[in-house]
Amino acid sequence: MIGASFAAEILKLRKRPATWVLGLLWLGLTVLFGYVLPYGVYLSVKASAETQSEFGLPQEILAGTLPENLVPNLLDGFPLFGGAIVLILGALVAGSEFGWGTMKTVLTQRPTRISVFLGKLLALGAVLLAFVLLIFATGALLSAGIASIENTAMNWPSASVVLRGLGAAWLILAMWASFGVFLGILTRGTALAIGLGLVWAFVLEGLFALFSVLVDFIDTLRKAMPGVNAGSLAGSFRSAPELETGAFGVSTAVSGEQAMFVLVAYVAVFLIVAGLLLRRRDVT
């Protein structure tokens, strides 16, 4: 039953315009903020009489777009841009059936609630993996193109670094998507779930960051929040000082190891609670 549910969910996600719109939107944001704008700033600074701008030295700006910094450059977009997009996708996957009134119809076709739920999760996880691979493949092509234009050496990261980067990227997305799934099932819909998720990601965590410099307790609490740990996991891949600032949602508030374990815990809690809610509550 889980295999049939997975196949059905994959078909729905593949046919659903929102999946393609969200994926292409994030791809566009990655291209724009990860490569087009930095390279444009580099060309502007390089052509000016100044040797340094508020963005840094020309070579420092260029370095972030080259193959050697492929993993940290791409991971910069996952905690905030990618997180918001897959949170929306997770809420759509979990909450749309309630809004359409088709959840009870699906459950009359013999699959259990848990089978349907697991099928949704497996399909969502597969789509997240496709998103990650698409972003990394596009980034690799763009960074190679910039290196060729600038006649610089293509020092690619090692296979282990790339694999760890892929795993970190997928885990960050899985956490935010799980949050969306939890909210979708909790609210039995999509609009409220998406609104609550985005308010948390963009407003509440920002307020905690603002007040954390004043109150030690709030700073301690903030370090356990999902957004901070997602940003810290992405930030743990940075090695060059010029990459320590300027990325939205990326920080070094906690260690990469702690961030990984905290994100895994959030995924488990969100999905377990969502599964219990779906199993025990009326679907209408």
Stockholm file with secondary structure:
# STOCKHOLM 1.0

chainA/1-284         MIGASFAAEILKLRKRPATWVLGLLWLGLTVLFGYVLPYGVYLSVKASAETQSEFGLPQEILAGTLPENLVPNLLDGFPLFGGAIVLILGALVAGSEFGWGTMKTVLTQRPTRISVFLGKLLALGAVLLAFVLLIFATGALLSAGIASIENTAMNWPSASVVLRGLGAAWLILAMWASFGVFLGILTRGTALAIGLGLVWAFVLEGLFALFSVLVDFIDTLRKAMPGVNAGSLAGSFRSAPELETGAFGVSTAVSGEQAMFVLVAYVAVFLIVAGLLLRRRDVT
#=GR chainA/1-284 SS CHHHHHHHHHHHHHHCHHHHHHHHHHHHHHHIIIIIHHHHHHHHHHHSSCSCBTTBCHHHHHHTTSGGGHHHHHHTTIIIIIHHHHHHHHHHHHHHHHHHTCHHHHHTTSCCHHHHHHHHHHHHHHHHHHHHHHHHHHHHHHHHHHHHHTTCCCCCCCHHHHHHHHHHHHHHHHHHHHHHHHHHHHHTSSHHHHHHHHHIIIIIHHHHHHHHTTCHHHHHHHTTSHHHHHHHHHHTTCCSGGGSSSCTTCCCSSCHHHHHHHHHHHHHHHHHHHHHHHHHSCCC
#=GC SS_cons         CHHHHHHHHHHHHHHCHHHHHHHHHHHHHHHIIIIIHHHHHHHHHHHSSCSCBTTBCHHHHHHTTSGGGHHHHHHTTIIIIIHHHHHHHHHHHHHHHHHHTCHHHHHTTSCCHHHHHHHHHHHHHHHHHHHHHHHHHHHHHHHHHHHHHTTCCCCCCCHHHHHHHHHHHHHHHHHHHHHHHHHHHHHTSSHHHHHHHHHIIIIIHHHHHHHHTTCHHHHHHHTTSHHHHHHHHHHTTCCSGGGSSSCTTCCCSSCHHHHHHHHHHHHHHHHHHHHHHHHHSCCC
//
